[in-house]
Amino acid sequence: MRPPGLPRVPGLIGLPGLPVRTVVAAVVLLVLLAAPAVVEGYSRAYAGWPAYGFAVLVLLDVPRGRRRWAAAVLLVLCTPSLAYSYDVSLPAALVGAAGLTLPALFVASHLLRGGHPRPGGRVEVASTHYLGVTLLGALLNSLLPTAVGIGDGIPAGLVAGVVSFVAAATAQLVVLPLVVHTSDRPAAAGRVELWAQRLALAAVFLAVFWPRSAVGLAFLVLPAVGWGAVRATQREAHLQTFLVCVGAFTLNLLGRGPYADPAPDGLSEAASAALVYAFVLAVCFGTVPLAFVVSRLSSMTSYAERSSSAIELMLESATGTLFIAVDETGRTTHWSAGAERLLGWTSEQMLGRSPAEINPQEEVDRHAAHFAVPPTHAAVLHAMVDTGERRDWAYRHRDGGTVMVSLTISQITEPSGRVAGYIASGEDATERIETQRTLEAALERERESVLRLQEVDHVKQELVSNVSHELRTPITSISGYAELLVDGSLGELTRQQLDALGRIERNTTRLGLLVEDLLLLSRAEAGHLQLERRPTDLRHVAQESHDLVGPTVAARDLELTLDLPDSPVTVLGDPDALERVVTNLTGNAVKFTPDGGRVTVTVSRSGRDALLIVSDTGIGISEEEQAQLFTRFFRSSRVVEEAIQGTGLGLSIVDAIVTRHGGTVRVTSALDRGTRVTVALPLA
């Protein structure tokens, strides 16, 4: 890509149109090559300097794919100029043109990193790559003069090679900085200082190079041009370097300045040229890299300032977060607005002081004990940095209170590895810690309550178990004596006495069943319920339960239906316990279903489960009370209102037995619409 708006000229010999800068450079190159023959007194020792630099510039602006064609065109154009200028044959001039063009082609092809040179391409003059390529190109350019000079002897050839090498190197160092990518930094100096520097440079330069004197005052130019490299823009520094070098070269050709020939000490042409080139080298190496470094430092400083401002703004805008920076000695270097808001201490009060001053010693001791380090603030700080652990710290607020801060410590390390300080970041944890303490206290109270409830429940179970065991003996005794009385073993009884004994027997039986239920539940809850496990056909269990409950239904207007499948429904279980399940469920359904209703017991299969379903059209139970159905001694409000007898243990026993068989019990019910209880047991 060429710079926007850069005019172009039409292409030729298959080459694309080139920027005017490239065409002008080519014209200057040809003029410089012809100058020794045209300009009177132009010494051939200067070889049209800085022609080689313009040759590199011409090829640098040509796209890479067409650069060889451009070098061939340049070779053809330079040959007659050299033949005319140095009065040699065309073949000899062609060799000389090749000695100029081929090294220039090498430099142009390798100067830009990445292999993507383009018109107006970026050249980093301060890089090792740039210097290596230009110096290697200068070495290649000096091979031909060295070979020609050896014809007059090895010393002459070496002198010619050194002069050519220095001339080629300086030609590039003077010309190429004019087209390098420069920074957009403004001049560091004001307008008055810039004009003072320009006038000082012009005055010093003319004072050194205008007189016909051999006094070595050329070094005075370096401070003046260096002043511009530091204070002016990078582009102007490059331009001043070019003008000083070309001006010194031109005045030297005119016989002026400290390096002109002839001079009082009788310098040779080669020595005079070498001194001029040495001066150019000094100027180039003293200003171009300096201007580049100043620009880089300016850019880095500007970037650092912007980054610092952005970081400062972010830190100050985070009013809910504390940021404290300390140096390697522990003295505060930054105290954020968040720290001021949380702790009450202002930045002016804390800068230069140690944050340890507002940490209670007992707090330091607490953290030191946690990390097993000496009880000093520095030791704890280093332990937090090493472990990366976040800790809650207590700080003394300016008003005398205590603020808890959840804190993280990070180490600030310089590129050299030296620890420059530490930064602490954190948030107010006072409310969180208070909430946590409250929750912990509540959980502790809850735990104590649970333990007490478990203890009470254990005592209750023990009481129920013991009472049940103790009740069995008198109940058995009462039942036995009642049977003796009824049988007449103790004498004849009247009808009224027999009726009373019948009631005693019935209630004794009910009391015995209640005791058995309590014992069964007690064993189940204690995990001591022993069940026999053998293949059992659920149809037989349901049939036996139906036969047991059937007589109680015969005297009522109630339909009791048993729906059994044709094939066995086998489960692995205790037949007696399972019969008790069916009996309890069927008995409840019969008990809570008014006359004219229907009770249905169904046995079926569903996947891998055996299903026992007992449904009725009875009084039902509300949704609010269904969650308590399996609670011991629970009786619904409707049952209590209608004074229906029962202990509230039936469903608890069903749930305990089914659970021990690995099954589940599910109840669906609605008031005055009946109840459906589904027991699912794994098939054998």
Residue pairs with C-beta under 8 A, 6 or more apart in sequence:
1 118
1 119
1 120
2 8
2 19
2 118
2 119
2 120
3 119
3 120
6 19
6 20
6 21
6 119
6 120
7 19
7 20
8 17
8 18
8 19
8 20
9 17
9 18
9 20
9 23
10 17
11 17
11 18
12 73
13 69
13 73
14 66
14 69
15 62
15 66
15 69
15 70
15 73
16 63
16 66
18 61
18 62
18 119
19 61
19 119
19 120
21 61
21 120
21 179
22 57
22 58
22 61
22 62
22 119
25 54
25 57
25 58
25 61
26 54
26 58
26 74
26 77
28 54
29 51
29 54
29 55
29 58
29 74
29 78
30 77
30 78
30 81
32 48
32 49
32 50
32 51
32 54
33 48
33 51
33 78
33 81
33 82
33 85
34 48
34 81
34 84
34 85
35 42
35 48
35 85
36 42
36 43
36 44
36 46
36 47
36 48
36 85
36 86
37 84
37 85
37 86
37 87
38 85
39 253
41 253
41 255
42 253
43 253
43 261
43 269
43 272
43 273
44 86
45 163
45 269
45 270
45 272
45 273
46 167
46 249
46 253
46 273
46 276
47 145
47 164
47 167
48 85
49 167
49 170
49 171
49 249
49 277
50 167
50 170
50 171
50 172
50 174
50 175
50 245
50 246
50 249
51 100
51 171
52 100
52 103
52 104
52 138
52 141
52 167
52 168
52 171
52 172
53 171
53 172
53 173
53 174
53 175
53 176
54 171
54 175
55 74
55 78
55 100
55 101
55 104
56 104
56 107
56 108
56 111
56 137
56 172
56 175
56 176
57 175
57 176
57 179
58 70
58 74
58 104
59 67
59 70
59 71
59 74
59 104
59 105
59 107
59 108
59 109
60 107
60 108
60 111
60 112
60 117
60 121
60 123
60 176
60 179
61 119
61 120
61 121
62 70
62 108
62 119
63 117
63 118
63 119
64 109
64 115
64 116
64 117
67 105
67 108
67 109
68 105
71 101
71 102
71 104
71 105
74 97
74 101
74 104
75 94
75 97
75 98
75 101
78 97
78 100
78 101
79 90
79 93
79 94
79 96
79 97
80 90
80 93
81 93
82 88
82 93
82 96
82 97
83 89
83 90
83 92
83 93
86 93
86 96
88 96
95 144
96 144
99 141
99 143
99 144
99 145
100 141
102 140
103 137
103 138
103 140
103 141
103 168
104 137
104 141
106 133
106 136
106 137
106 140
107 133
107 134
107 136
107 137
107 172
108 117
109 117
110 133
111 117
111 123
111 130
111 133
111 134
111 176
112 118
112 121
112 122
112 123
113 124
113 129
120 179
122 180
122 181
123 130
123 176
123 179
123 180
123 181
124 130
124 180
124 181
124 292
125 176
125 177
125 180
125 288
125 289
125 292
126 288
126 289
126 292
126 293
126 296
134 169
134 172
134 173
134 176
135 169
137 168
137 172
138 165
138 166
138 168
138 169
138 172
139 165
141 164
141 165
141 168
142 161
142 162
142 164
142 165
142 168
143 161
144 164
145 160
145 161
145 163
145 164
146 157
146 158
146 160
146 161
146 164
147 157
148 157
148 160
149 156
149 157
149 158
149 159
149 160
149 161
150 156
150 157
151 157
159 270
160 270
162 274
163 270
163 273
163 274
163 277
166 274
166 277
166 278
166 281
167 273
167 277
169 277
169 281
170 245
170 277
170 280
170 281
170 284
173 280
173 281
173 284
173 285
173 288
174 241
174 242
174 245
174 246
174 280
174 284
175 242
177 238
177 241
177 242
177 284
177 288
178 238
178 239
178 242
180 238
182 233
182 234
182 235
182 238
182 295
183 234
183 295
183 296
183 298
183 299
185 233
185 234
185 295
185 298
185 299
185 302
186 233
187 194
187 231
187 232
187 233
187 236
188 230
188 231
188 232
188 294
188 298
189 197
189 231
189 232
193 231
194 231
194 232
197 224
197 227
197 228
197 231
197 232
198 228
198 240
200 224
200 227
201 221
201 224
201 225
201 227
201 228
201 240
201 244
204 220
204 221
204 224
205 221
205 224
205 244
205 247
205 248
207 217
207 220
208 217
208 218
208 220
208 221
208 257
208 258
209 218
209 247
209 248
209 251
209 252
209 256
209 257
209 258
210 251
210 256
210 257
211 256
211 257
212 255
212 256
212 257
212 260
213 257
213 258
214 258
214 263
214 264
214 265
215 258
216 258
217 258
218 248
218 257
218 258
218 259
218 279
221 244
221 248
221 283
222 282
222 283
222 286
225 237
225 240
225 241
225 244
225 283
225 286
225 287
226 286
226 287
226 290
228 236
228 237
228 240
228 287
229 237
229 240
229 241
229 286
229 287
229 288
229 290
229 291
229 294
230 290
230 291
230 294
232 240
234 291
234 292
234 294
234 295
237 287
237 288
237 290
237 291
238 288
238 291
240 287
241 283
241 284
241 287
241 288
244 283
245 279
245 280
245 283
245 284
248 257
248 276
248 279
248 280
248 283
249 276
249 280
251 257
251 260
252 259
252 260
252 272
252 276
254 260
255 261
258 275
259 267
259 272
259 275
259 276
259 279
260 272
261 267
261 268
261 269
261 271
261 272
263 272
267 275
315 323
315 334
315 336
315 337
315 338
316 336
316 337
317 337
318 336
318 337
318 338
319 337
319 338
319 341
320 338
320 341
320 427
320 428
321 336
321 338
321 425
321 426
321 427
322 336
322 338
322 339
322 342
322 343
322 405
322 407
322 424
322 425
322 426
322 427
322 428
323 334
323 336
323 338
323 339
323 423
323 424
323 425
324 332
324 334
324 335
324 336
324 339
324 350
324 355
324 423
324 424
325 332
325 333
325 334
325 412
325 421
325 422
325 423
325 424
326 332
326 333
326 354
326 355
326 421
326 422
326 423
326 424
327 333
327 420
327 421
328 419
328 420
328 421
330 354
330 355
330 356
330 377
330 378
330 381
331 352
331 353
331 354
332 350
332 351
332 352
332 353
332 354
332 355
333 351
333 421
334 347
334 423
335 345
335 346
335 347
335 350
335 351
336 347
339 345
339 347
339 350
340 346
340 347
342 395
342 403
342 405
342 428
343 358
343 395
343 397
343 398
343 403
343 405
344 397
344 398
344 399
345 358
345 398
354 377
355 424
356 364
356 377
358 395
358 396
359 377
359 393
359 394
359 395
359 396
360 394
360 396
361 375
363 393
363 394
364 375
364 376
364 377
364 380
365 375
367 380
367 383
367 384
367 391
367 393
368 374
368 375
368 376
368 379
368 380
369 375
370 391
371 379
371 380
371 383
371 384
371 387
373 379
373 380
373 382
373 383
381 409
381 422
384 391
384 407
384 408
384 409
385 409
385 410
385 411
385 422
388 408
390 406
390 407
390 408
391 406
391 407
392 404
392 405
392 406
392 407
392 429
392 433
393 404
393 405
393 406
393 407
393 426
394 402
394 403
394 404
394 405
395 402
395 403
395 404
395 405
396 402
396 403
397 403
402 430
403 428
403 430
404 428
404 429
404 430
404 432
404 433
405 426
405 427
405 428
405 429
406 426
406 427
406 429
406 432
407 424
407 425
407 426
408 424
408 425
408 426
409 422
409 423
409 424
410 422
410 423
410 424
410 425
411 419
411 422
412 419
412 420
412 421
412 422
412 423
413 419
413 420
414 420
461 522
461 525
461 526
464 518
464 521
464 522
465 518
465 519
465 522
465 526
467 518
468 515
468 518
468 519
468 522
469 519
471 511
471 515
472 512
472 515
475 508
475 511
475 512
475 515
476 512
478 504
478 508
479 505
479 508
479 509
479 512
482 501
482 504
482 505
482 508
483 505
484 490
485 493
485 497
485 501
486 493
486 498
486 501
486 502
486 505
493 501
514 647
514 649
517 647
517 649
517 650
517 653
518 649
520 529
520 653
520 656
521 632
521 649
521 652
521 653
521 656
523 529
523 530
524 653
524 656
524 657
524 660
525 656
529 656
529 657
529 660
531 573
531 574
531 577
531 657
531 660
531 661
532 573
532 574
532 575
532 576
532 577
533 572
533 573
533 574
534 572
534 573
534 574
534 575
535 570
535 571
535 572
535 684
536 570
536 571
536 572
536 573
536 574
536 575
536 578
536 684
537 568
537 569
537 570
538 569
538 570
538 571
538 578
538 603
538 610
538 612
538 681
539 564
539 565
539 568
539 569
539 603
540 575
541 575
541 578
541 579
541 582
542 562
542 564
542 582
542 601
542 603
542 612
543 562
543 564
544 579
545 579
545 582
545 583
545 586
545 601
546 560
546 562
546 586
546 601
548 579
548 583
549 560
549 583
549 586
549 587
549 590
550 560
552 587
552 590
553 560
553 590
553 599
556 590
556 595
557 595
557 596
558 590
558 593
558 595
558 596
558 597
558 598
558 599
559 597
559 598
559 599
560 586
560 590
560 599
560 601
561 598
561 599
561 600
561 601
562 600
562 601
563 600
563 601
563 602
563 603
564 602
564 603
565 603
565 604
565 605
569 603
569 604
569 605
569 610
569 683
570 610
570 683
570 684
571 578
571 610
571 661
571 681
571 682
571 683
571 684
572 661
572 682
572 684
573 661
573 681
574 657
574 661
577 657
577 660
577 661
578 657
578 661
580 653
580 657
581 612
581 653
581 654
581 657
581 658
581 679
582 601
582 612
582 614
584 650
584 651
584 653
584 654
585 601
585 612
585 614
585 650
585 654
585 677
585 679
586 599
586 601
586 614
587 650
588 646
588 650
588 651
589 599
589 614
589 615
589 616
589 618
589 675
589 677
590 599
590 616
591 644
591 645
591 646
592 616
592 618
592 619
592 639
592 644
592 675
593 599
593 616
593 617
593 618
593 619
593 674
594 618
594 619
597 616
597 617
597 618
597 674
598 616
598 617
599 614
599 615
599 616
599 617
600 613
600 614
600 615
600 616
601 612
601 613
601 614
602 611
602 612
602 613
602 614
602 615
603 610
603 611
603 612
603 613
604 610
604 611
604 613
605 611
605 683
606 680
608 682
608 683
609 663
609 680
609 681
609 682
609 683
610 680
610 681
610 682
610 683
611 678
611 679
611 680
612 678
612 679
612 681
613 676
613 677
613 678
613 679
614 676
614 677
615 674
615 675
615 676
615 677
616 674
616 675
616 676
617 673
617 674
618 674
618 675
619 638
619 639
619 642
619 671
619 672
620 638
620 669
620 670
620 671
620 672
620 673
620 674
620 675
621 629
621 636
621 638
621 669
621 671
621 675
622 636
622 637
622 638
622 671
623 670
625 636
625 637
626 667
626 669
628 634
629 651
629 667
630 651
630 652
630 655
630 665
631 648
631 652
632 648
632 649
632 652
633 647
633 648
633 649
634 648
635 646
635 648
638 671
639 646
651 665
651 667
654 665
654 677
654 679
655 665
658 664
658 665
658 679
658 681
661 681
661 682
662 681
662 682
663 679
663 680
663 681
663 682
664 679
664 680
665 677
665 678
665 679
666 677
666 678
666 680
667 675
667 676
667 677
667 678
668 675
668 676
668 678
669 675
669 676
